[in-house]
């Protein structure tokens, strides 16, 4: 599972063989969530509120890069690294 970003103990990943809708995975400690790229909604799982806010901020800053990564994984190519939240 390629790690595309990491910040404040949150690891963001995207699998090489994903399935719609466009999404990414976020993990913090024992918490895990699948988050929609277009909506920012949690599709599965969940994160604590502070980490959810950080992930949402990161998503807002990098939505175009996430969409580009989604196209890569849909074409069975590895996603690119995305800058962490600063």
Backbone atoms as SQL, in Angstrom:
CREATE TABLE atoms (id INTEGER PRIMARY KEY, chain TEXT, resi INTEGER, resn TEXT, atom TEXT, x REAL, y REAL, z REAL);
INSERT INTO atoms VALUES
  (1, 'A', 1, 'UNK', 'N', 0.860, -1.169, 0.000),
  (2, 'A', 1, 'UNK', 'CA', 0.000, 0.000, 0.000),
  (3, 'A', 1, 'UNK', 'C', 0.908, 1.233, 0.000),
  (4, 'A', 2, 'UNK', 'N', 0.985, 1.941, -1.095),
  (5, 'A', 2, 'UNK', 'CA', 1.872, 3.102, -1.169),
  (6, 'A', 2, 'UNK', 'C', 1.445, 4.250, -0.248),
  (7, 'A', 3, 'UNK', 'N', 2.408, 4.701, 0.500),
  (8, 'A', 3, 'UNK', 'CA', 2.214, 5.863, 1.375),
  (9, 'A', 3, 'UNK', 'C', 2.398, 7.099, 0.505),
  (10, 'A', 4, 'UNK', 'N', 1.383, 7.949, 0.455),
  (11, 'A', 4, 'UNK', 'CA', 1.509, 9.137, -0.379),
  (12, 'A', 4, 'UNK', 'C', 1.806, 10.388, 0.440),
  (13, 'A', 5, 'UNK', 'N', 1.541, 10.343, 1.750),
  (14, 'A', 5, 'UNK', 'CA', 1.861, 11.478, 2.609),
  (15, 'A', 5, 'UNK', 'C', 1.815, 11.042, 4.065),
  (16, 'A', 6, 'UNK', 'N', 2.467, 11.840, 4.909),
  (17, 'A', 6, 'UNK', 'CA', 2.428, 11.591, 6.353),
  (18, 'A', 6, 'UNK', 'C', 2.638, 12.914, 7.070),
  (19, 'A', 7, 'UNK', 'N', 1.780, 13.196, 8.046),
  (20, 'A', 7, 'UNK', 'CA', 1.891, 14.425, 8.820),
  (21, 'A', 7, 'UNK', 'C', 1.196, 14.247, 10.160),
  (22, 'A', 8, 'UNK', 'N', 1.802, 14.783, 11.197),
  (23, 'A', 8, 'UNK', 'CA', 1.252, 14.745, 12.559),
  (24, 'A', 8, 'UNK', 'C', 0.797, 13.342, 12.977),
  (25, 'A', 9, 'UNK', 'N', 1.562, 12.338, 12.584),
  (26, 'A', 9, 'UNK', 'CA', 1.235, 10.962, 12.941),
  (27, 'A', 9, 'UNK', 'C', 0.136, 10.337, 12.106),
  (28, 'A', 10, 'UNK', 'N', -0.327, 11.027, 11.086),
  (29, 'A', 10, 'UNK', 'CA', -1.372, 10.521, 10.190),
  (30, 'A', 10, 'UNK', 'C', -0.703, 10.028, 8.916),
  (31, 'A', 11, 'UNK', 'N', -0.990, 8.806, 8.540),
  (32, 'A', 11, 'UNK', 'CA', -0.430, 8.224, 7.324),
  (33, 'A', 11, 'UNK', 'C', -1.534, 8.162, 6.272),
  (34, 'A', 12, 'UNK', 'N', -1.251, 8.722, 5.095),
  (35, 'A', 12, 'UNK', 'CA', -2.199, 8.734, 3.991),
  (36, 'A', 12, 'UNK', 'C', -1.705, 7.755, 2.933),
  (37, 'A', 13, 'UNK', 'N', -2.580, 6.858, 2.500),
  (38, 'A', 13, 'UNK', 'CA', -2.208, 5.846, 1.512),
  (39, 'A', 13, 'UNK', 'C', -3.272, 5.752, 0.418),
  (40, 'A', 14, 'UNK', 'N', -2.847, 5.148, -0.686),
  (41, 'A', 14, 'UNK', 'CA', -3.752, 4.861, -1.782),
  (42, 'A', 14, 'UNK', 'C', -3.274, 3.549, -2.402),
  (43, 'A', 15, 'UNK', 'N', -4.165, 2.589, -2.482),
  (44, 'A', 15, 'UNK', 'CA', -3.813, 1.275, -3.017),
  (45, 'A', 15, 'UNK', 'C', -3.646, 1.320, -4.531),
  (46, 'A', 16, 'UNK', 'N', -2.767, 0.463, -5.080),
  (47, 'A', 16, 'UNK', 'CA', -2.596, 0.428, -6.535),
  (48, 'A', 16, 'UNK', 'C', -3.837, -0.047, -7.281),
  (49, 'A', 17, 'UNK', 'N', -4.683, -0.842, -6.660),
  (50, 'A', 17, 'UNK', 'CA', -5.898, -1.337, -7.316),
  (51, 'A', 17, 'UNK', 'C', -7.109, -0.911, -6.505),
  (52, 'A', 18, 'UNK', 'N', -7.501, 0.324, -6.688),
  (53, 'A', 18, 'UNK', 'CA', -8.622, 0.879, -5.942),
  (54, 'A', 18, 'UNK', 'C', -9.951, 0.590, -6.643),
  (55, 'A', 19, 'UNK', 'N', -11.007, 1.010, -6.021),
  (56, 'A', 19, 'UNK', 'CA', -12.365, 0.856, -6.544),
  (57, 'A', 19, 'UNK', 'C', -13.093, 2.175, -6.320),
  (58, 'A', 20, 'UNK', 'N', -14.036, 2.520, -7.201),
  (59, 'A', 20, 'UNK', 'CA', -14.804, 3.764, -7.009),
  (60, 'A', 20, 'UNK', 'C', -15.601, 3.713, -5.707),
  (61, 'A', 21, 'UNK', 'N', -15.954, 4.844, -5.162),
  (62, 'A', 21, 'UNK', 'CA', -15.689, 6.212, -5.600),
  (63, 'A', 21, 'UNK', 'C', -14.253, 6.619, -5.295),
  (64, 'A', 22, 'UNK', 'N', -13.759, 7.706, -5.911),
  (65, 'A', 22, 'UNK', 'CA', -12.402, 8.177, -5.634),
  (66, 'A', 22, 'UNK', 'C', -12.204, 8.443, -4.141),
  (67, 'A', 23, 'UNK', 'N', -11.162, 7.864, -3.573),
  (68, 'A', 23, 'UNK', 'CA', -10.934, 7.979, -2.141),
  (69, 'A', 23, 'UNK', 'C', -9.472, 7.717, -1.802),
  (70, 'A', 24, 'UNK', 'N', -9.128, 7.975, -0.541),
  (71, 'A', 24, 'UNK', 'CA', -7.825, 7.626, -0.005),
  (72, 'A', 24, 'UNK', 'C', -8.039, 7.090, 1.404),
  (73, 'A', 25, 'UNK', 'N', -6.979, 6.541, 1.977),
  (74, 'A', 25, 'UNK', 'CA', -7.031, 5.932, 3.295),
  (75, 'A', 25, 'UNK', 'C', -6.192, 6.770, 4.257),
  (76, 'A', 26, 'UNK', 'N', -6.695, 6.996, 5.453),
  (77, 'A', 26, 'UNK', 'CA', -5.978, 7.739, 6.482),
  (78, 'A', 26, 'UNK', 'C', -5.928, 6.899, 7.751),
  (79, 'A', 27, 'UNK', 'N', -4.731, 6.803, 8.360),
  (80, 'A', 27, 'UNK', 'CA', -4.566, 6.012, 9.576),
  (81, 'A', 27, 'UNK', 'C', -3.833, 6.855, 10.608),
  (82, 'A', 28, 'UNK', 'N', -4.347, 6.801, 11.820),
  (83, 'A', 28, 'UNK', 'CA', -3.703, 7.469, 12.953),
  (84, 'A', 28, 'UNK', 'C', -3.827, 6.532, 14.144),
  (85, 'A', 29, 'UNK', 'N', -2.694, 5.961, 14.569),
  (86, 'A', 29, 'UNK', 'CA', -2.736, 4.982, 15.650),
  (87, 'A', 29, 'UNK', 'C', -3.620, 3.818, 15.257),
  (88, 'A', 30, 'UNK', 'N', -4.592, 3.502, 16.109),
  (89, 'A', 30, 'UNK', 'CA', -5.502, 2.391, 15.804),
  (90, 'A', 30, 'UNK', 'C', -6.716, 2.844, 14.984),
  (91, 'A', 31, 'UNK', 'N', -6.806, 4.118, 14.678),
  (92, 'A', 31, 'UNK', 'CA', -7.943, 4.661, 13.935),
  (93, 'A', 31, 'UNK', 'C', -7.649, 4.656, 12.441),
  (94, 'A', 32, 'UNK', 'N', -8.683, 4.347, 11.667),
  (95, 'A', 32, 'UNK', 'CA', -8.533, 4.195, 10.224),
  (96, 'A', 32, 'UNK', 'C', -9.796, 4.709, 9.536),
  (97, 'A', 33, 'UNK', 'N', -9.617, 5.438, 8.456),
  (98, 'A', 33, 'UNK', 'CA', -10.780, 5.945, 7.722),
  (99, 'A', 33, 'UNK', 'C', -10.510, 5.918, 6.225),
  (100, 'A', 34, 'UNK', 'N', -11.581, 5.716, 5.470),
  (101, 'A', 34, 'UNK', 'CA', -11.569, 5.853, 4.020),
  (102, 'A', 34, 'UNK', 'C', -12.319, 7.145, 3.734),
  (103, 'A', 35, 'UNK', 'N', -11.690, 8.050, 2.980),
  (104, 'A', 35, 'UNK', 'CA', -12.238, 9.397, 2.798),
  (105, 'A', 35, 'UNK', 'C', -12.405, 9.704, 1.320),
  (106, 'A', 36, 'UNK', 'N', -13.592, 10.162, 0.941),
  (107, 'A', 36, 'UNK', 'CA', -13.873, 10.521, -0.439),
  (108, 'A', 36, 'UNK', 'C', -13.115, 11.764, -0.861),
  (109, 'A', 37, 'UNK', 'N', -12.490, 11.711, -2.022),
  (110, 'A', 37, 'UNK', 'CA', -11.713, 12.849, -2.512),
  (111, 'A', 37, 'UNK', 'C', -12.626, 14.017, -2.869),
  (112, 'A', 38, 'UNK', 'N', -13.706, 13.752, -3.556),
  (113, 'A', 38, 'UNK', 'CA', -14.567, 14.833, -4.024),
  (114, 'A', 38, 'UNK', 'C', -15.408, 15.462, -2.920),
  (115, 'A', 39, 'UNK', 'N', -15.838, 14.664, -1.964),
  (116, 'A', 39, 'UNK', 'CA', -16.747, 15.158, -0.933),
  (117, 'A', 39, 'UNK', 'C', -16.084, 15.425, 0.409),
  (118, 'A', 40, 'UNK', 'N', -14.956, 14.764, 0.678),
  (119, 'A', 40, 'UNK', 'CA', -14.313, 14.867, 1.982),
  (120, 'A', 40, 'UNK', 'C', -15.024, 14.069, 3.052),
  (121, 'A', 41, 'UNK', 'N', -16.072, 13.345, 2.655),
  (122, 'A', 41, 'UNK', 'CA', -16.839, 12.553, 3.623),
  (123, 'A', 41, 'UNK', 'C', -16.134, 11.248, 3.946),
  (124, 'A', 42, 'UNK', 'N', -16.322, 10.785, 5.179),
  (125, 'A', 42, 'UNK', 'CA', -15.785, 9.501, 5.599),
  (126, 'A', 42, 'UNK', 'C', -16.686, 8.412, 5.021),
  (127, 'A', 43, 'UNK', 'N', -16.107, 7.551, 4.210),
  (128, 'A', 43, 'UNK', 'CA', -16.841, 6.456, 3.574),
  (129, 'A', 43, 'UNK', 'C', -16.902, 5.254, 4.506),
  (130, 'A', 44, 'UNK', 'N', -15.808, 5.032, 5.237),
  (131, 'A', 44, 'UNK', 'CA', -15.745, 3.910, 6.176),
  (132, 'A', 44, 'UNK', 'C', -14.786, 4.276, 7.300),
  (133, 'A', 45, 'UNK', 'N', -15.024, 3.690, 8.467),
  (134, 'A', 45, 'UNK', 'CA', -14.147, 3.915, 9.606),
  (135, 'A', 45, 'UNK', 'C', -14.320, 5.303, 10.199),
  (136, 'A', 46, 'UNK', 'N', -13.262, 5.799, 10.813),
  (137, 'A', 46, 'UNK', 'CA', -13.316, 7.119, 11.415),
  (138, 'A', 46, 'UNK', 'C', -12.018, 7.476, 12.112),
  (139, 'A', 47, 'UNK', 'N', -11.808, 8.761, 12.258),
  (140, 'A', 47, 'UNK', 'CA', -10.646, 9.298, 12.958),
  (141, 'A', 47, 'UNK', 'C', -11.137, 10.202, 14.080),
  (142, 'A', 48, 'UNK', 'N', -10.318, 10.414, 15.109),
  (143, 'A', 48, 'UNK', 'CA', -10.683, 11.400, 16.132),
  (144, 'A', 48, 'UNK', 'C', -10.835, 12.780, 15.480),
  (145, 'A', 49, 'UNK', 'N', -11.649, 13.642, 16.098),
  (146, 'A', 49, 'UNK', 'CA', -11.950, 14.955, 15.502),
  (147, 'A', 49, 'UNK', 'C', -10.709, 15.787, 15.164),
  (148, 'A', 50, 'UNK', 'N', -9.708, 15.865, 16.051),
  (149, 'A', 50, 'UNK', 'CA', -8.541, 16.690, 15.681),
  (150, 'A', 50, 'UNK', 'C', -7.853, 16.187, 14.409),
  (151, 'A', 51, 'UNK', 'N', -7.705, 14.881, 14.288),
  (152, 'A', 51, 'UNK', 'CA', -7.067, 14.317, 13.103),
  (153, 'A', 51, 'UNK', 'C', -7.971, 14.442, 11.873),
  (154, 'A', 52, 'UNK', 'N', -9.272, 14.325, 12.070),
  (155, 'A', 52, 'UNK', 'CA', -10.209, 14.516, 10.953),
  (156, 'A', 52, 'UNK', 'C', -10.086, 15.922, 10.385),
  (157, 'A', 53, 'UNK', 'N', -9.960, 16.908, 11.257),
  (158, 'A', 53, 'UNK', 'CA', -9.809, 18.301, 10.794),
  (159, 'A', 53, 'UNK', 'C', -8.512, 18.471, 10.010),
  (160, 'A', 54, 'UNK', 'N', -7.429, 17.869, 10.490),
  (161, 'A', 54, 'UNK', 'CA', -6.149, 17.960, 9.795),
  (162, 'A', 54, 'UNK', 'C', -6.217, 17.301, 8.421),
  (163, 'A', 55, 'UNK', 'N', -6.839, 16.137, 8.353),
  (164, 'A', 55, 'UNK', 'CA', -6.963, 15.429, 7.076),
  (165, 'A', 55, 'UNK', 'C', -7.825, 16.239, 6.115),
  (166, 'A', 56, 'UNK', 'N', -8.886, 16.830, 6.599),
  (167, 'A', 56, 'UNK', 'CA', -9.754, 17.647, 5.745),
  (168, 'A', 56, 'UNK', 'C', -8.999, 18.866, 5.211),
  (169, 'A', 57, 'UNK', 'N', -8.205, 19.500, 6.055),
  (170, 'A', 57, 'UNK', 'CA', -7.405, 20.644, 5.614),
  (171, 'A', 57, 'UNK', 'C', -6.413, 20.205, 4.538),
  (172, 'A', 58, 'UNK', 'N', -5.744, 19.070, 4.758),
  (173, 'A', 58, 'UNK', 'CA', -4.794, 18.537, 3.787),
  (174, 'A', 58, 'UNK', 'C', -5.504, 18.223, 2.473),
  (175, 'A', 59, 'UNK', 'N', -6.670, 17.585, 2.560),
  (176, 'A', 59, 'UNK', 'CA', -7.458, 17.277, 1.362),
  (177, 'A', 59, 'UNK', 'C', -7.791, 18.542, 0.587),
  (178, 'A', 60, 'UNK', 'N', -8.237, 19.568, 1.272),
  (179, 'A', 60, 'UNK', 'CA', -8.580, 20.827, 0.606),
  (180, 'A', 60, 'UNK', 'C', -7.377, 21.435, -0.117),
  (181, 'A', 61, 'UNK', 'N', -6.190, 21.287, 0.462),
  (182, 'A', 61, 'UNK', 'CA', -4.978, 21.845, -0.133),
  (183, 'A', 61, 'UNK', 'C', -4.451, 21.023, -1.312),
  (184, 'A', 62, 'UNK', 'N', -4.810, 19.748, -1.365),
  (185, 'A', 62, 'UNK', 'CA', -4.201, 18.845, -2.345),
  (186, 'A', 62, 'UNK', 'C', -5.214, 18.064, -3.189),
  (187, 'A', 63, 'UNK', 'N', -6.415, 18.596, -3.320),
  (188, 'A', 63, 'UNK', 'CA', -7.472, 17.870, -4.034),
  (189, 'A', 63, 'UNK', 'C', -7.074, 17.540, -5.483),
  (190, 'A', 64, 'UNK', 'N', -6.465, 18.479, -6.188),
  (191, 'A', 64, 'UNK', 'CA', -6.075, 18.221, -7.577),
  (192, 'A', 64, 'UNK', 'C', -5.031, 17.111, -7.664),
  (193, 'A', 65, 'UNK', 'N', -4.072, 17.116, -6.747),
  (194, 'A', 65, 'UNK', 'CA', -3.055, 16.062, -6.728),
  (195, 'A', 65, 'UNK', 'C', -3.667, 14.706, -6.395),
  (196, 'A', 66, 'UNK', 'N', -4.639, 14.698, -5.493),
  (197, 'A', 66, 'UNK', 'CA', -5.321, 13.446, -5.152),
  (198, 'A', 66, 'UNK', 'C', -6.117, 12.912, -6.339),
  (199, 'A', 67, 'UNK', 'N', -6.769, 13.805, -7.064),
  (200, 'A', 67, 'UNK', 'CA', -7.504, 13.371, -8.264),
  (201, 'A', 67, 'UNK', 'C', -6.540, 12.801, -9.302),
  (202, 'A', 68, 'UNK', 'N', -5.379, 13.437, -9.469),
  (203, 'A', 68, 'UNK', 'CA', -4.374, 12.918, -10.404),
  (204, 'A', 68, 'UNK', 'C', -3.880, 11.543, -9.952),
  (205, 'A', 69, 'UNK', 'N', -3.658, 11.382, -8.649),
  (206, 'A', 69, 'UNK', 'CA', -3.250, 10.077, -8.123),
  (207, 'A', 69, 'UNK', 'C', -4.335, 9.037, -8.354),
  (208, 'A', 70, 'UNK', 'N', -5.589, 9.445, -8.209),
  (209, 'A', 70, 'UNK', 'CA', -6.689, 8.508, -8.438),
  (210, 'A', 70, 'UNK', 'C', -6.637, 7.978, -9.876),
  (211, 'A', 71, 'UNK', 'N', -6.381, 8.874, -10.830),
  (212, 'A', 71, 'UNK', 'CA', -6.275, 8.445, -12.229),
  (213, 'A', 71, 'UNK', 'C', -5.115, 7.471, -12.410),
  (214, 'A', 72, 'UNK', 'N', -4.015, 7.721, -11.728),
  (215, 'A', 72, 'UNK', 'CA', -2.876, 6.802, -11.810),
  (216, 'A', 72, 'UNK', 'C', -3.250, 5.411, -11.310),
  (217, 'A', 73, 'UNK', 'N', -3.850, 5.330, -10.123),
  (218, 'A', 73, 'UNK', 'CA', -4.168, 4.009, -9.576),
  (219, 'A', 73, 'UNK', 'C', -5.261, 3.307, -10.391),
  (220, 'A', 74, 'UNK', 'N', -6.147, 4.065, -10.998),
  (221, 'A', 74, 'UNK', 'CA', -7.164, 3.452, -11.856),
  (222, 'A', 74, 'UNK', 'C', -6.525, 2.849, -13.104),
  (223, 'A', 75, 'UNK', 'N', -5.367, 3.377, -13.477),
  (224, 'A', 75, 'UNK', 'CA', -4.618, 2.836, -14.615),
  (225, 'A', 75, 'UNK', 'C', -3.511, 1.888, -14.158),
  (226, 'A', 76, 'UNK', 'N', -3.660, 1.392, -12.922),
  (227, 'A', 76, 'UNK', 'CA', -2.745, 0.416, -12.322),
  (228, 'A', 76, 'UNK', 'C', -1.303, 0.919, -12.259),
  (229, 'A', 77, 'UNK', 'N', -1.181, 2.209, -11.994),
  (230, 'A', 77, 'UNK', 'CA', 0.134, 2.821, -11.812),
  (231, 'A', 77, 'UNK', 'C', 0.248, 3.306, -10.370),
  (232, 'A', 78, 'UNK', 'N', 1.458, 3.364, -9.829),
  (233, 'A', 78, 'UNK', 'CA', 1.607, 3.806, -8.435),
  (234, 'A', 78, 'UNK', 'C', 1.321, 5.299, -8.295),
  (235, 'A', 79, 'UNK', 'N', 0.719, 5.686, -7.189),
  (236, 'A', 79, 'UNK', 'CA', 0.451, 7.110, -6.949),
  (237, 'A', 79, 'UNK', 'C', 1.735, 7.853, -6.605),
  (238, 'A', 80, 'UNK', 'N', 1.687, 9.160, -6.773),
  (239, 'A', 80, 'UNK', 'CA', 2.829, 10.015, -6.449),
  (240, 'A', 80, 'UNK', 'C', 2.729, 10.507, -5.003),
  (241, 'A', 81, 'UNK', 'N', 3.860, 10.853, -4.446),
  (242, 'A', 81, 'UNK', 'CA', 3.920, 11.430, -3.108),
  (243, 'A', 81, 'UNK', 'C', 3.328, 12.838, -3.143),
  (244, 'A', 82, 'UNK', 'N', 2.622, 13.189, -2.085),
  (245, 'A', 82, 'UNK', 'CA', 2.022, 14.512, -1.942),
  (246, 'A', 82, 'UNK', 'C', 2.588, 15.147, -0.675),
  (247, 'A', 83, 'UNK', 'N', 2.884, 16.422, -0.746),
  (248, 'A', 83, 'UNK', 'CA', 3.476, 17.140, 0.401),
  (249, 'A', 83, 'UNK', 'C', 2.585, 17.011, 1.638),
  (250, 'A', 84, 'UNK', 'N', 3.203, 16.935, 2.804),
  (251, 'A', 84, 'UNK', 'CA', 2.422, 16.869, 4.038),
  (252, 'A', 84, 'UNK', 'C', 1.798, 18.199, 4.382),
  (253, 'A', 85, 'UNK', 'N', 0.908, 18.175, 5.343),
  (254, 'A', 85, 'UNK', 'CA', 0.307, 19.395, 5.878),
  (255, 'A', 85, 'UNK', 'C', 1.371, 20.134, 6.673),
  (256, 'A', 86, 'UNK', 'N', 1.447, 21.428, 6.504),
  (257, 'A', 86, 'UNK', 'CA', 2.466, 22.216, 7.218),
  (258, 'A', 86, 'UNK', 'C', 1.828, 23.174, 8.179);
